[in-house]
Amino acid sequence: MSGHLEPIRQMLEARLKEAAPTRALRESLLIDHVSDIADMNSQAAEREIAGQYIGNSSTLARRIRSAIERLKNGSYGVCLRCEEHIAPKRLRALPWAELCIHCQEDADRSGQQEQRARITIDRAEAA
Ligand SMILES: [Zn+2]
């Protein structure tokens, strides 16, 4: 790995530690098969919040891990879709970026379209 990428790798490793769900949090999700029914609602809510936290953070952790992989194999900073270089400014803001800004905008747009389509379907079913 070339020297100028080393600080990026270190920064990504540090972010990965923050992003990876902690063992304690994971265990706290497992312990509460409890008999205390009175407390069930608040526990369910807590579990849901914790579950969302794990969901989001493991997505980020996965992205960071694959960015570290790309650093190692020399493809870091190259758009996974069009293989153009991702703008340095974008990489500074989002070091684990997988797509260049054009492909990302494209992906966002089609994501929004999918979402709109789902909403339309939901409404049609509700009607
Ligand atoms: Zn691209």
Residues whose N, C-alpha, C, O or C-beta is under 5 A from the ligand:
A	BS01	ZN	C79 R81 C82 E83 L99 C100 C103
